[in-house]
Amino acid sequence: PLQARKMTARLQAATSSDRPILLLYDTDTGHAGGRTQAQILDYVTTKLSFVFWQLGIEGGQRSPR
């Protein structure tokens, strides 16, 4: 997780855009995955909500994470 956070910080520092950088990682699963159906649904919903929010699509909102 530390490397992902470092990369996200570098992307934030390097961009001239005012758009946010989304970082999603799950500390409860390993490299092999092992996500439950509910975790997969939450992950996909979070990503789509972020995209909708950035595109200004109705129903899109900032993720509570």
mmCIF file of the N, C-alpha and C atoms, coordinates in Angstrom:
data_MODEL
# 
_entry.id   MODEL 
# 
loop_
_atom_site.group_PDB 
_atom_site.id 
_atom_site.type_symbol 
_atom_site.label_atom_id 
_atom_site.label_alt_id 
_atom_site.label_comp_id 
_atom_site.label_asym_id 
_atom_site.label_entity_id 
_atom_site.label_seq_id 
_atom_site.pdbx_PDB_ins_code 
_atom_site.Cartn_x 
_atom_site.Cartn_y 
_atom_site.Cartn_z 
_atom_site.occupancy 
_atom_site.B_iso_or_equiv 
_atom_site.pdbx_formal_charge 
_atom_site.auth_seq_id 
_atom_site.auth_comp_id 
_atom_site.auth_asym_id 
_atom_site.auth_atom_id 
_atom_site.pdbx_PDB_model_num 
ATOM 1   N N  . PRO A 1 1  ? 0.801   -1.216  0.000   1.00 0.00 ? 1  PRO A N  1 
ATOM 2   C CA . PRO A 1 1  ? 0.000   0.000   0.000   1.00 0.00 ? 1  PRO A CA 1 
ATOM 3   C C  . PRO A 1 1  ? 0.837   1.271   0.000   1.00 0.00 ? 1  PRO A C  1 
ATOM 4   N N  . LEU A 1 2  ? 2.018   1.208   0.597   1.00 0.00 ? 2  LEU A N  1 
ATOM 5   C CA . LEU A 1 2  ? 2.840   2.407   0.661   1.00 0.00 ? 2  LEU A CA 1 
ATOM 6   C C  . LEU A 1 2  ? 3.259   2.867   -0.731  1.00 0.00 ? 2  LEU A C  1 
ATOM 7   N N  . GLN A 1 3  ? 3.628   1.952   -1.597  1.00 0.00 ? 3  GLN A N  1 
ATOM 8   C CA . GLN A 1 3  ? 4.041   2.330   -2.949  1.00 0.00 ? 3  GLN A CA 1 
ATOM 9   C C  . GLN A 1 3  ? 2.880   2.954   -3.722  1.00 0.00 ? 3  GLN A C  1 
ATOM 10  N N  . ALA A 1 4  ? 1.680   2.425   -3.531  1.00 0.00 ? 4  ALA A N  1 
ATOM 11  C CA . ALA A 1 4  ? 0.499   2.982   -4.199  1.00 0.00 ? 4  ALA A CA 1 
ATOM 12  C C  . ALA A 1 4  ? 0.233   4.402   -3.705  1.00 0.00 ? 4  ALA A C  1 
ATOM 13  N N  . ARG A 1 5  ? 0.404   4.625   -2.425  1.00 0.00 ? 5  ARG A N  1 
ATOM 14  C CA . ARG A 1 5  ? 0.190   5.970   -1.876  1.00 0.00 ? 5  ARG A CA 1 
ATOM 15  C C  . ARG A 1 5  ? 1.246   6.943   -2.383  1.00 0.00 ? 5  ARG A C  1 
ATOM 16  N N  . LYS A 1 6  ? 2.491   6.479   -2.488  1.00 0.00 ? 6  LYS A N  1 
ATOM 17  C CA . LYS A 1 6  ? 3.560   7.333   -3.024  1.00 0.00 ? 6  LYS A CA 1 
ATOM 18  C C  . LYS A 1 6  ? 3.268   7.717   -4.469  1.00 0.00 ? 6  LYS A C  1 
ATOM 19  N N  . MET A 1 7  ? 2.827   6.745   -5.268  1.00 0.00 ? 7  MET A N  1 
ATOM 20  C CA . MET A 1 7  ? 2.521   7.017   -6.666  1.00 0.00 ? 7  MET A CA 1 
ATOM 21  C C  . MET A 1 7  ? 1.360   7.999   -6.788  1.00 0.00 ? 7  MET A C  1 
ATOM 22  N N  . THR A 1 8  ? 0.350   7.823   -5.960  1.00 0.00 ? 8  THR A N  1 
ATOM 23  C CA . THR A 1 8  ? -0.791  8.741   -5.979  1.00 0.00 ? 8  THR A CA 1 
ATOM 24  C C  . THR A 1 8  ? -0.353  10.154  -5.613  1.00 0.00 ? 8  THR A C  1 
ATOM 25  N N  . ALA A 1 9  ? 0.495   10.288  -4.620  1.00 0.00 ? 9  ALA A N  1 
ATOM 26  C CA . ALA A 1 9  ? 1.006   11.605  -4.229  1.00 0.00 ? 9  ALA A CA 1 
ATOM 27  C C  . ALA A 1 9  ? 1.810   12.233  -5.362  1.00 0.00 ? 9  ALA A C  1 
ATOM 28  N N  . ARG A 1 10 ? 2.589   11.432  -6.064  1.00 0.00 ? 10 ARG A N  1 
ATOM 29  C CA . ARG A 1 10 ? 3.356   11.957  -7.203  1.00 0.00 ? 10 ARG A CA 1 
ATOM 30  C C  . ARG A 1 10 ? 2.445   12.412  -8.333  1.00 0.00 ? 10 ARG A C  1 
ATOM 31  N N  . LEU A 1 11 ? 1.401   11.636  -8.597  1.00 0.00 ? 11 LEU A N  1 
ATOM 32  C CA . LEU A 1 11 ? 0.440   12.028  -9.628  1.00 0.00 ? 11 LEU A CA 1 
ATOM 33  C C  . LEU A 1 11 ? -0.261  13.335  -9.248  1.00 0.00 ? 11 LEU A C  1 
ATOM 34  N N  . GLN A 1 12 ? -0.644  13.470  -7.987  1.00 0.00 ? 12 GLN A N  1 
ATOM 35  C CA . GLN A 1 12 ? -1.291  14.692  -7.530  1.00 0.00 ? 12 GLN A CA 1 
ATOM 36  C C  . GLN A 1 12 ? -0.360  15.895  -7.665  1.00 0.00 ? 12 GLN A C  1 
ATOM 37  N N  . ALA A 1 13 ? 0.909   15.704  -7.351  1.00 0.00 ? 13 ALA A N  1 
ATOM 38  C CA . ALA A 1 13 ? 1.868   16.800  -7.430  1.00 0.00 ? 13 ALA A CA 1 
ATOM 39  C C  . ALA A 1 13 ? 2.202   17.165  -8.871  1.00 0.00 ? 13 ALA A C  1 
ATOM 40  N N  . ALA A 1 14 ? 2.149   16.181  -9.771  1.00 0.00 ? 14 ALA A N  1 
ATOM 41  C CA . ALA A 1 14 ? 2.575   16.407  -11.150 1.00 0.00 ? 14 ALA A CA 1 
ATOM 42  C C  . ALA A 1 14 ? 1.471   16.945  -12.051 1.00 0.00 ? 14 ALA A C  1 
ATOM 43  N N  . THR A 1 15 ? 0.233   16.832  -11.649 1.00 0.00 ? 15 THR A N  1 
ATOM 44  C CA . THR A 1 15 ? -0.850  17.241  -12.530 1.00 0.00 ? 15 THR A CA 1 
ATOM 45  C C  . THR A 1 15 ? -1.104  18.747  -12.449 1.00 0.00 ? 15 THR A C  1 
ATOM 46  N N  . SER A 1 16 ? -1.502  19.311  -13.560 1.00 0.00 ? 16 SER A N  1 
ATOM 47  C CA . SER A 1 16 ? -1.890  20.726  -13.572 1.00 0.00 ? 16 SER A CA 1 
ATOM 48  C C  . SER A 1 16 ? -3.414  20.844  -13.500 1.00 0.00 ? 16 SER A C  1 
ATOM 49  N N  . SER A 1 17 ? -4.078  19.700  -13.465 1.00 0.00 ? 17 SER A N  1 
ATOM 50  C CA . SER A 1 17 ? -5.533  19.657  -13.386 1.00 0.00 ? 17 SER A CA 1 
ATOM 51  C C  . SER A 1 17 ? -5.985  19.822  -11.943 1.00 0.00 ? 17 SER A C  1 
ATOM 52  N N  . ASP A 1 18 ? -7.209  20.311  -11.788 1.00 0.00 ? 18 ASP A N  1 
ATOM 53  C CA . ASP A 1 18 ? -7.771  20.392  -10.445 1.00 0.00 ? 18 ASP A CA 1 
ATOM 54  C C  . ASP A 1 18 ? -8.595  19.143  -10.126 1.00 0.00 ? 18 ASP A C  1 
ATOM 55  N N  . ARG A 1 19 ? -8.540  18.165  -11.019 1.00 0.00 ? 19 ARG A N  1 
ATOM 56  C CA . ARG A 1 19 ? -9.280  16.917  -10.829 1.00 0.00 ? 19 ARG A CA 1 
ATOM 57  C C  . ARG A 1 19 ? -8.578  16.043  -9.794  1.00 0.00 ? 19 ARG A C  1 
ATOM 58  N N  . PRO A 1 20 ? -9.355  15.311  -8.989  1.00 0.00 ? 20 PRO A N  1 
ATOM 59  C CA . PRO A 1 20 ? -8.752  14.442  -7.986  1.00 0.00 ? 20 PRO A CA 1 
ATOM 60  C C  . PRO A 1 20 ? -8.173  13.168  -8.593  1.00 0.00 ? 20 PRO A C  1 
ATOM 61  N N  . ILE A 1 21 ? -7.265  12.559  -7.882  1.00 0.00 ? 21 ILE A N  1 
ATOM 62  C CA . ILE A 1 21 ? -6.697  11.266  -8.247  1.00 0.00 ? 21 ILE A CA 1 
ATOM 63  C C  . ILE A 1 21 ? -7.353  10.241  -7.328  1.00 0.00 ? 21 ILE A C  1 
ATOM 64  N N  . LEU A 1 22 ? -7.896  9.179   -7.919  1.00 0.00 ? 22 LEU A N  1 
ATOM 65  C CA . LEU A 1 22 ? -8.570  8.152   -7.134  1.00 0.00 ? 22 LEU A CA 1 
ATOM 66  C C  . LEU A 1 22 ? -7.608  7.010   -6.848  1.00 0.00 ? 22 LEU A C  1 
ATOM 67  N N  . LEU A 1 23 ? -7.475  6.660   -5.588  1.00 0.00 ? 23 LEU A N  1 
ATOM 68  C CA . LEU A 1 23 ? -6.674  5.512   -5.176  1.00 0.00 ? 23 LEU A CA 1 
ATOM 69  C C  . LEU A 1 23 ? -7.575  4.556   -4.411  1.00 0.00 ? 23 LEU A C  1 
ATOM 70  N N  . LEU A 1 24 ? -7.712  3.360   -4.933  1.00 0.00 ? 24 LEU A N  1 
ATOM 71  C CA . LEU A 1 24 ? -8.486  2.320   -4.262  1.00 0.00 ? 24 LEU A CA 1 
ATOM 72  C C  . LEU A 1 24 ? -7.580  1.125   -4.018  1.00 0.00 ? 24 LEU A C  1 
ATOM 73  N N  . TYR A 1 25 ? -7.511  0.694   -2.803  1.00 0.00 ? 25 TYR A N  1 
ATOM 74  C CA . TYR A 1 25 ? -6.813  -0.550  -2.508  1.00 0.00 ? 25 TYR A CA 1 
ATOM 75  C C  . TYR A 1 25 ? -7.476  -1.189  -1.304  1.00 0.00 ? 25 TYR A C  1 
ATOM 76  N N  . ASP A 1 26 ? -7.396  -2.491  -1.251  1.00 0.00 ? 26 ASP A N  1 
ATOM 77  C CA . ASP A 1 26 ? -8.076  -3.247  -0.210  1.00 0.00 ? 26 ASP A CA 1 
ATOM 78  C C  . ASP A 1 26 ? -7.029  -3.962  0.635   1.00 0.00 ? 26 ASP A C  1 
ATOM 79  N N  . THR A 1 27 ? -6.933  -3.588  1.886   1.00 0.00 ? 27 THR A N  1 
ATOM 80  C CA . THR A 1 27 ? -5.942  -4.196  2.773   1.00 0.00 ? 27 THR A CA 1 
ATOM 81  C C  . THR A 1 27 ? -6.404  -5.538  3.325   1.00 0.00 ? 27 THR A C  1 
ATOM 82  N N  . ASP A 1 28 ? -7.658  -5.897  3.058   1.00 0.00 ? 28 ASP A N  1 
ATOM 83  C CA . ASP A 1 28 ? -8.187  -7.159  3.568   1.00 0.00 ? 28 ASP A CA 1 
ATOM 84  C C  . ASP A 1 28 ? -7.988  -8.334  2.621   1.00 0.00 ? 28 ASP A C  1 
ATOM 85  N N  . THR A 1 29 ? -7.552  -8.087  1.401   1.00 0.00 ? 29 THR A N  1 
ATOM 86  C CA . THR A 1 29 ? -7.325  -9.170  0.444   1.00 0.00 ? 29 THR A CA 1 
ATOM 87  C C  . THR A 1 29 ? -5.867  -9.159  0.018   1.00 0.00 ? 29 THR A C  1 
ATOM 88  N N  . GLY A 1 30 ? -5.388  -10.306 -0.374  1.00 0.00 ? 30 GLY A N  1 
ATOM 89  C CA . GLY A 1 30 ? -4.001  -10.422 -0.797  1.00 0.00 ? 30 GLY A CA 1 
ATOM 90  C C  . GLY A 1 30 ? -3.875  -10.280 -2.300  1.00 0.00 ? 30 GLY A C  1 
ATOM 91  N N  . HIS A 1 31 ? -2.722  -10.688 -2.821  1.00 0.00 ? 31 HIS A N  1 
ATOM 92  C CA . HIS A 1 31 ? -2.465  -10.593 -4.259  1.00 0.00 ? 31 HIS A CA 1 
ATOM 93  C C  . HIS A 1 31 ? -3.392  -11.489 -5.077  1.00 0.00 ? 31 HIS A C  1 
ATOM 94  N N  . ALA A 1 32 ? -3.843  -12.561 -4.472  1.00 0.00 ? 32 ALA A N  1 
ATOM 95  C CA . ALA A 1 32 ? -4.679  -13.514 -5.198  1.00 0.00 ? 32 ALA A CA 1 
ATOM 96  C C  . ALA A 1 32 ? -6.138  -13.088 -5.256  1.00 0.00 ? 32 ALA A C  1 
ATOM 97  N N  . GLY A 1 33 ? -6.475  -11.980 -4.645  1.00 0.00 ? 33 GLY A N  1 
ATOM 98  C CA . GLY A 1 33 ? -7.866  -11.527 -4.672  1.00 0.00 ? 33 GLY A CA 1 
ATOM 99  C C  . GLY A 1 33 ? -8.628  -12.076 -3.504  1.00 0.00 ? 33 GLY A C  1 
ATOM 100 N N  . GLY A 1 34 ? -9.542  -12.971 -3.761  1.00 0.00 ? 34 GLY A N  1 
ATOM 101 C CA . GLY A 1 34 ? -10.335 -13.555 -2.700  1.00 0.00 ? 34 GLY A CA 1 
ATOM 102 C C  . GLY A 1 34 ? -11.428 -12.634 -2.215  1.00 0.00 ? 34 GLY A C  1 
ATOM 103 N N  . ARG A 1 35 ? -11.928 -11.778 -3.088  1.00 0.00 ? 35 ARG A N  1 
ATOM 104 C CA . ARG A 1 35 ? -12.998 -10.876 -2.693  1.00 0.00 ? 35 ARG A CA 1 
ATOM 105 C C  . ARG A 1 35 ? -14.342 -11.581 -2.750  1.00 0.00 ? 35 ARG A C  1 
ATOM 106 N N  . THR A 1 36 ? -15.194 -11.176 -1.829  1.00 0.00 ? 36 THR A N  1 
ATOM 107 C CA . THR A 1 36 ? -16.559 -11.685 -1.843  1.00 0.00 ? 36 THR A CA 1 
ATOM 108 C C  . THR A 1 36 ? -17.348 -10.937 -2.908  1.00 0.00 ? 36 THR A C  1 
ATOM 109 N N  . GLN A 1 37 ? -18.509 -11.450 -3.233  1.00 0.00 ? 37 GLN A N  1 
ATOM 110 C CA . GLN A 1 37 ? -19.367 -10.788 -4.217  1.00 0.00 ? 37 GLN A CA 1 
ATOM 111 C C  . GLN A 1 37 ? -19.740 -9.382  -3.748  1.00 0.00 ? 37 GLN A C  1 
ATOM 112 N N  . ALA A 1 38 ? -19.988 -9.225  -2.462  1.00 0.00 ? 38 ALA A N  1 
ATOM 113 C CA . ALA A 1 38 ? -20.333 -7.915  -1.905  1.00 0.00 ? 38 ALA A CA 1 
ATOM 114 C C  . ALA A 1 38 ? -19.164 -6.936  -2.028  1.00 0.00 ? 38 ALA A C  1 
ATOM 115 N N  . GLN A 1 39 ? -17.937 -7.404  -1.804  1.00 0.00 ? 39 GLN A N  1 
ATOM 116 C CA . GLN A 1 39 ? -16.764 -6.540  -1.937  1.00 0.00 ? 39 GLN A CA 1 
ATOM 117 C C  . GLN A 1 39 ? -16.556 -6.114  -3.388  1.00 0.00 ? 39 GLN A C  1 
ATOM 118 N N  . ILE A 1 40 ? -16.783 -7.033  -4.310  1.00 0.00 ? 40 ILE A N  1 
ATOM 119 C CA . ILE A 1 40 ? -16.653 -6.713  -5.734  1.00 0.00 ? 40 ILE A CA 1 
ATOM 120 C C  . ILE A 1 40 ? -17.692 -5.667  -6.120  1.00 0.00 ? 40 ILE A C  1 
ATOM 121 N N  . LEU A 1 41 ? -18.916 -5.836  -5.670  1.00 0.00 ? 41 LEU A N  1 
ATOM 122 C CA . LEU A 1 41 ? -19.982 -4.887  -5.969  1.00 0.00 ? 41 LEU A CA 1 
ATOM 123 C C  . LEU A 1 41 ? -19.662 -3.511  -5.395  1.00 0.00 ? 41 LEU A C  1 
ATOM 124 N N  . ASP A 1 42 ? -19.150 -3.478  -4.175  1.00 0.00 ? 42 ASP A N  1 
ATOM 125 C CA . ASP A 1 42 ? -18.772 -2.207  -3.552  1.00 0.00 ? 42 ASP A CA 1 
ATOM 126 C C  . ASP A 1 42 ? -17.657 -1.524  -4.343  1.00 0.00 ? 42 ASP A C  1 
ATOM 127 N N  . TYR A 1 43 ? -16.676 -2.296  -4.780  1.00 0.00 ? 43 TYR A N  1 
ATOM 128 C CA . TYR A 1 43 ? -15.545 -1.768  -5.547  1.00 0.00 ? 43 TYR A CA 1 
ATOM 129 C C  . TYR A 1 43 ? -16.020 -1.161  -6.870  1.00 0.00 ? 43 TYR A C  1 
ATOM 130 N N  . VAL A 1 44 ? -16.843 -1.882  -7.594  1.00 0.00 ? 44 VAL A N  1 
ATOM 131 C CA . VAL A 1 44 ? -17.341 -1.402  -8.884  1.00 0.00 ? 44 VAL A CA 1 
ATOM 132 C C  . VAL A 1 44 ? -18.232 -0.171  -8.685  1.00 0.00 ? 44 VAL A C  1 
ATOM 133 N N  . THR A 1 45 ? -19.076 -0.205  -7.662  1.00 0.00 ? 45 THR A N  1 
ATOM 134 C CA . THR A 1 45 ? -19.955 0.925   -7.377  1.00 0.00 ? 45 THR A CA 1 
ATOM 135 C C  . THR A 1 45 ? -19.155 2.174   -7.030  1.00 0.00 ? 45 THR A C  1 
ATOM 136 N N  . THR A 1 46 ? -18.111 2.008   -6.246  1.00 0.00 ? 46 THR A N  1 
ATOM 137 C CA . THR A 1 46 ? -17.264 3.143   -5.878  1.00 0.00 ? 46 THR A CA 1 
ATOM 138 C C  . THR A 1 46 ? -16.597 3.749   -7.111  1.00 0.00 ? 46 THR A C  1 
ATOM 139 N N  . LYS A 1 47 ? -16.053 2.899   -7.992  1.00 0.00 ? 47 LYS A N  1 
ATOM 140 C CA . LYS A 1 47 ? -15.405 3.405   -9.201  1.00 0.00 ? 47 LYS A CA 1 
ATOM 141 C C  . LYS A 1 47 ? -16.396 4.130   -10.108 1.00 0.00 ? 47 LYS A C  1 
ATOM 142 N N  . LEU A 1 48 ? -17.564 3.537   -10.304 1.00 0.00 ? 48 LEU A N  1 
ATOM 143 C CA . LEU A 1 48 ? -18.561 4.167   -11.165 1.00 0.00 ? 48 LEU A CA 1 
ATOM 144 C C  . LEU A 1 48 ? -19.076 5.473   -10.569 1.00 0.00 ? 48 LEU A C  1 
ATOM 145 N N  . SER A 1 49 ? -19.269 5.525   -9.264  1.00 0.00 ? 49 SER A N  1 
ATOM 146 C CA . SER A 1 49 ? -19.702 6.762   -8.608  1.00 0.00 ? 49 SER A CA 1 
ATOM 147 C C  . SER A 1 49 ? -18.674 7.869   -8.819  1.00 0.00 ? 49 SER A C  1 
ATOM 148 N N  . PHE A 1 50 ? -17.405 7.523   -8.719  1.00 0.00 ? 50 PHE A N  1 
ATOM 149 C CA . PHE A 1 50 ? -16.340 8.498   -8.931  1.00 0.00 ? 50 PHE A CA 1 
ATOM 150 C C  . PHE A 1 50 ? -16.372 9.024   -10.366 1.00 0.00 ? 50 PHE A C  1 
ATOM 151 N N  . VAL A 1 51 ? -16.496 8.124   -11.330 1.00 0.00 ? 51 VAL A N  1 
ATOM 152 C CA . VAL A 1 51 ? -16.537 8.526   -12.743 1.00 0.00 ? 51 VAL A CA 1 
ATOM 153 C C  . VAL A 1 51 ? -17.765 9.400   -13.008 1.00 0.00 ? 51 VAL A C  1 
ATOM 154 N N  . PHE A 1 52 ? -18.922 8.987   -12.497 1.00 0.00 ? 52 PHE A N  1 
ATOM 155 C CA . PHE A 1 52 ? -20.141 9.777   -12.690 1.00 0.00 ? 52 PHE A CA 1 
ATOM 156 C C  . PHE A 1 52 ? -19.985 11.164  -12.082 1.00 0.00 ? 52 PHE A C  1 
ATOM 157 N N  . TRP A 1 53 ? -19.416 11.235  -10.884 1.00 0.00 ? 53 TRP A N  1 
ATOM 158 C CA . TRP A 1 53 ? -19.195 12.515  -10.214 1.00 0.00 ? 53 TRP A CA 1 
ATOM 159 C C  . TRP A 1 53 ? -18.306 13.418  -11.062 1.00 0.00 ? 53 TRP A C  1 
ATOM 160 N N  . GLN A 1 54 ? -17.216 12.866  -11.587 1.00 0.00 ? 54 GLN A N  1 
ATOM 161 C CA . GLN A 1 54 ? -16.287 13.657  -12.384 1.00 0.00 ? 54 GLN A CA 1 
ATOM 162 C C  . GLN A 1 54 ? -16.881 14.106  -13.718 1.00 0.00 ? 54 GLN A C  1 
ATOM 163 N N  . LEU A 1 55 ? -17.775 13.305  -14.275 1.00 0.00 ? 55 LEU A N  1 
ATOM 164 C CA . LEU A 1 55 ? -18.407 13.653  -15.544 1.00 0.00 ? 55 LEU A CA 1 
ATOM 165 C C  . LEU A 1 55 ? -19.663 14.498  -15.357 1.00 0.00 ? 55 LEU A C  1 
ATOM 166 N N  . GLY A 1 56 ? -20.071 14.698  -14.118 1.00 0.00 ? 56 GLY A N  1 
ATOM 167 C CA . GLY A 1 56 ? -21.254 15.498  -13.840 1.00 0.00 ? 56 GLY A CA 1 
ATOM 168 C C  . GLY A 1 56 ? -22.548 14.777  -14.157 1.00 0.00 ? 56 GLY A C  1 
ATOM 169 N N  . ILE A 1 57 ? -22.508 13.463  -14.167 1.00 0.00 ? 57 ILE A N  1 
ATOM 170 C CA . ILE A 1 57 ? -23.694 12.667  -14.454 1.00 0.00 ? 57 ILE A CA 1 
ATOM 171 C C  . ILE A 1 57 ? -24.570 12.606  -13.207 1.00 0.00 ? 57 ILE A C  1 
ATOM 172 N N  . GLU A 1 58 ? -25.865 12.788  -13.404 1.00 0.00 ? 58 GLU A N  1 
ATOM 173 C CA . GLU A 1 58 ? -26.829 12.747  -12.301 1.00 0.00 ? 58 GLU A CA 1 
ATOM 174 C C  . GLU A 1 58 ? -26.656 11.477  -11.475 1.00 0.00 ? 58 GLU A C  1 
ATOM 175 N N  . GLY A 1 59 ? -26.644 11.625  -10.173 1.00 0.00 ? 59 GLY A N  1 
ATOM 176 C CA . GLY A 1 59 ? -26.494 10.479  -9.284  1.00 0.00 ? 59 GLY A CA 1 
ATOM 177 C C  . GLY A 1 59 ? -25.048 10.241  -8.880  1.00 0.00 ? 59 GLY A C  1 
ATOM 178 N N  . GLY A 1 60 ? -24.101 10.863  -9.561  1.00 0.00 ? 60 GLY A N  1 
ATOM 179 C CA . GLY A 1 60 ? -22.693 10.704  -9.194  1.00 0.00 ? 60 GLY A CA 1 
ATOM 180 C C  . GLY A 1 60 ? -22.371 11.576  -8.004  1.00 0.00 ? 60 GLY A C  1 
ATOM 181 N N  . GLN A 1 61 ? -21.654 11.032  -7.079  1.00 0.00 ? 61 GLN A N  1 
ATOM 182 C CA . GLN A 1 61 ? -21.297 11.784  -5.889  1.00 0.00 ? 61 GLN A CA 1 
ATOM 183 C C  . GLN A 1 61 ? -19.951 11.316  -5.383  1.00 0.00 ? 61 GLN A C  1 
ATOM 184 N N  . ARG A 1 62 ? -19.366 12.109  -4.542  1.00 0.00 ? 62 ARG A N  1 
ATOM 185 C CA . ARG A 1 62 ? -18.069 11.766  -3.952  1.00 0.00 ? 62 ARG A CA 1 
ATOM 186 C C  . ARG A 1 62 ? -18.211 10.513  -3.113  1.00 0.00 ? 62 ARG A C  1 
ATOM 187 N N  . SER A 1 63 ? -17.243 9.637   -3.263  1.00 0.00 ? 63 SER A N  1 
ATOM 188 C CA . SER A 1 63 ? -17.241 8.380   -2.519  1.00 0.00 ? 63 SER A CA 1 
ATOM 189 C C  . SER A 1 63 ? -17.007 8.662   -1.038  1.00 0.00 ? 63 SER A C  1 
ATOM 190 N N  . PRO A 1 64 ? -17.701 7.947   -0.151  1.00 0.00 ? 64 PRO A N  1 
ATOM 191 C CA . PRO A 1 64 ? -17.523 8.178   1.276   1.00 0.00 ? 64 PRO A CA 1 
ATOM 192 C C  . PRO A 1 64 ? -16.227 7.635   1.846   1.00 0.00 ? 64 PRO A C  1 
ATOM 193 N N  . ARG A 1 65 ? -15.406 6.967   1.043   1.00 0.00 ? 65 ARG A N  1 
ATOM 194 C CA . ARG A 1 65 ? -14.155 6.378   1.535   1.00 0.00 ? 65 ARG A CA 1 
ATOM 195 C C  . ARG A 1 65 ? -13.166 7.408   1.922   1.00 0.00 ? 65 ARG A C  1 
# 
